[in-house]
Amino acid sequence: MNEKKHKVCTTVGIIANPESGKDIRRLVSHASVFDNMEKVNIVERILTTLQAFGIRKVLVMPDTFGIVLRAINVIGKNLKIDIDFLPIETLGNWKDTYEATRQMKDKVSAIIVIGGDGTNRIVAKACGDVPIMPLSTGTNNVFPYMMEATIAAEAVAAIVMGFTSKEEGTYKRKRLEIFQEDKLKDIALIDIAVTMHSYIGAKAIWRSELLKEIVVTQCSPYNIGLSSIAGNIKEIRMDENHGFYLEIGDGEMIKAAIAPGVLKEISIKNFRILNLDEKVKLRNIPSLLALDGERELDINSDVYVKITRDGPKVINYQKTLRIAAQRGFFKN
């Protein structure tokens, strides 16, 4: 039994995006800035909590602000964890996140992601079956948890140290898959919006008059962002094996909070539930697709989208800690 435990990887990965929570929606809406120093504070709490529960090694994505490095300096000599920065060239864009995740996935038992829907989308493209703990620091977020970092780190430690198994404490999220000529072109975790924008530009979406179609994996009237448009018609939970499609045009008017403090009246032409693996062909071509709220993909030929259960494994922190507590995780 002890020999088996020694073979278990007890290394945790940390990806902290310095750009999340800072996009143009601070200028065109009433969104607040998520300061990088608060991300430093989050990492401090994560590291000290991981250490308290026996984690001895952490792999880190280097970043342009030095989020983890600053946290290490604040903690000082009290930090006993071995922290390795991945050998990647820091570019200050999504490629940092992708490359760091790619290098981590065979070396860690879990990855803590500090960022928004967009950051988690990139991590999901490279993390394979490694469980992730997504902590929200972006704008209009639906995918990551809005929670205290200490509790997130406790749940990660419980999984990594084996008090709760990955089978017990994680679940597969849904994702949207974009196919062009029968080849997987890209993915999104929450929503794909077909827009009439002519260029990527600042990426974020705030002009509702340029929206044409939306496909979502989950939606509710208590979320914010593009998925709230669908959510104000019907709620789709993350545990339900279907999604939702709607087309914007002449029809019933609804209000939706597409950004903090920004409510738009939107006319819905038609809508329907989408089952898992059911294909929906996008009608408005050519167009620019926004993936999880950010303009990303120019489309000039036929495209179809489907919802699958092939998204990342996410740690269910409540279930994980409930099981771990029963097995003595919190006992000295």
N, C-alpha and C positions, 0 to 999 in steps of 0.2 A: 504493500500500500504506500509506504514512504517512498519507495523507488519510483512508483508511478507519479507521485506528486512532484518529485524533482524534475520530471520530464515535462511538466506542464509549463507553458510560457506564461510568466507573470509580468510581462512588460506591457505598458500602456502607451499609446500614441496620443499626442496632443497636436491638433491643428487649430490655430487661432488666426482668424482673418482680420488684418488691420483695416481693411477697406469696408467691412460690413457696417451698416448703420450710418453711412456717410454719403449716399448717392444724391442725385439732383432733387429728390422728393423733399429735401430740406428747404429747397427754394420754391418749389411749385405747390407744396402742401404745408401742413403744420406738423410734419414729422420732427421728432427730436433727434439730436445727434447722440449716437452711442459712442462715448469717448473711449479712446484707446487705453487711457489710464484705468478706466473701469474694467477693461479686459485684463489688464495687468492684475488688478485686485481679484478678479475671477480666477486667474491662473494661480495666484498665491493660495487661495482657498482650496483649489483642486490639489495642488502639490502637497500642502500640509495634511490634507485629509487622506490622500493616497498613502502618504508615509505612515500615518497613524494606524492604518490597516494592513501594513506589511508589504506594500509595493516598494520594490527596490530599484526599478529601472524604468525610465520614461524616454521615449523617442519623440523628438520635437521637430516641427517644421520651422526653419528660420524665416523671419519676416522682416519687412523694411522698417518697422517701428521697434522691433526687439521686445515684443510683448513678454515672451517667456524669460528672456535674459533679464529684463527689468524685475520680473517677479522673483527670480533667483537671487538677484542682488538685494532685494528687500528682505527676503527671508534670512539670507546670510548663512552663518555657521550652523544654524539649527536645521538646515536642510541636509539630509543624509542620503537622499535618493541619487542614484547615478543617472545623470541626464545627458543624453547624446543628441546633438543637432545633426539632422540629416545632411549629407553632402550634396546639396542642390544649389544651382545658381538661382539667386533670388531676383525675380523679374518684376515683382510687384503686381502680378495679375493672376488670373485663374490657373495658369500653368504651374505656379508654385504649389497650389493646393493639390492639383492632379498628380504631379510628380512626387510630392511628399507622401500622398496616400498610396501611390503605386509602390514606393520603396518600403513603406511601413507594413503593408498587408500581410507579408510572410514573416514578420518579426514581432508582431504585437498580438495580444489577445483581445484588445478592444481599443477603439479610437474615440477620444473626446473631441467633438467638433464645436468650436466657438465661432458662430457665424449665423447667417440667415438661410432662407430657402435656397438661394443661389449657391452659397458655399456648400451646402449639403448635397446639392445636385451634382457638383463636381466630385465630391468625395464618393458619392454613390456610383459614379462611373468607374471607380478604380478600387474600391475596398473589398470587392468579392464577398466572401461570407464572414468577414470580420465584423463583429457587432459594433455599432456606433452609439454614442451618447450625444445627441445634438442639443446644444444650448443656444438659445436665441439671443442674438445681438444685432440683428439686421432690421429691416422694415417690412411691414405687411406679412410677417411670418406666420405660416400655418404648420410647416413640417417640424421645426425644432421645438423643444420644450422651453417654456418660460418658467424657470425654476431656480432655486438656490443652488449654487455650484457645489456647496458642501454635500448636499444630498445626492447630487449627480455623481460626485466622486465616490461616495459611499457605495452606490449601486454598482459602479464600475469595479470597485475593489471586490465587492461580493461575488461578482461574476468571475473576475480574473483569479481570485484566490480559491474558487471552487465551492464556495458555500451555496451558491445557486448555480445550477448548470445553465449553459447557453440555451439548451432546449426548453428549460423551464422559464428563463427570464428574458427571452427575446422573442420578437415576432417579425415576420417579413412584411414590409410595407408595400403598398401598390406603387406602380410607376406607369407613366405614359411613354409609349414607344412610337417613334416617328419613322415610317418606312417610305423610301423613295426607290422605285424600281426594285421592290422586294428586298432591299438592303436596309438594315437598321442605320438610320441617319443620326439620331440623337435621342435623348430621353429627357423627361421632366418628372418631378416627384408629385407636384400638386396640380399645376395647370399649364395648358398650352393655349395661347391666344393668337388668333389670326388677325393681323393688323394691316392697315394700309399705309403704315410708315414707309417712307422711301429710303431710309437709312437707319443704321443701328444707333449712332449718336450716343446720347447719354444713357441708353439702354432702358431705363425705367419707363413704365407706362403710366401716363396720367391723362391723356386725351381720349376720353371715352368715345368720341365721334369717329375715331379711326379703328375701333374694334368691330370685327365682323363675326367671328366664331370663337367659342371657348369650349375646351374639353377639360374636365377635372377628374381627379381620382377621389377627392373628398371636398365637401363644401358645407358651410353652415351659415346661418344668419348672424352668428356671433364672431365670425372671422372678419378680417379686413383684407382688401386687395381684390384682385380680379375674381378669385374663387367665390367671393361674397356675392357676386352677381348671380351665380348659380345657386348659392346657398340661400338666397332670399326667395327662391322658387321652391327648392326642396333640399332638405338636409341629407347628405351622404356621409356616413361615418367611415373612419379609416379601417374598421374591422368588417365592413360590408363588402361583399365580392361584386361590386359594380361601381360605375362612375356616372358621369352626367355630361351631356352635350347640349349646347344651345347655340342658336344662330340669332344674331342681332339684326333687326330690321323693323319694318312696319308691323306693329302689334301692340301688346299690352305694355304699359309703362311701369317700371319699377324703380325704386331708389336703391343705390348701393354705395357703401363706403369703400371707394377704390383706393384711397390713401388716407392717412390720418387727417381728420377734419375736412375731408373732401367727399361730399356726397353728390353723385351724378344721377340724373334721370336717364334711364336706358330703355329702349324699346325692344322687346323680345319677340322675334318672329316665330320661332318654334323651338322646342326642346324635347329631349327624351333621355331615358335611362340607358346607359351602356353596360352590357354584361362584360365580364372578364373575357379577354381575347376576341371580343367583337370588333370588327374593323369599321371605322367611320372615315369616309373620304372627305377631305376638306374641299369646300366649294369655291373658295375665293383664291384663285391662282392667276397671276403671281401675287405673292404677299410676303410679309416679313413676320416670322413667328417669334412670339415672346415666350420664353420657357421659364416657368416659375417667376413671372413678373419682369423678366429682362429680355429685351430684344436681342436675338441671337442668330436667327437662321433665315437666310433668303431662300425662298421657294419659287421656282420657275416652271415646275412640271408637277404632274399628279403626285399627291402625297396621301397616305392614309395613316391613321393613328389608332392604336389599341391600348387598352389597359390590361396590365398583367400583375401578378404577385411576385415579380422578379426584382422588386426594389431591395434596398439594403435591409439587413437585420438591425433592428433598433432595440435597445435595452428598455424594457418596461420597468422603470425604477420602483414603482409601487409594489408590483408583484415580486420583483427581485429582493427588495429589502424585507418584505413580509416573510418570505421563505427563509432568507438568511438569518433573520432575527430568531426564528423558530429553531434554527440549527446552531445557535450560539455565536453568531457573528459579532455581536456587540459585547460579549463577555470577555473579561481580561484573562 
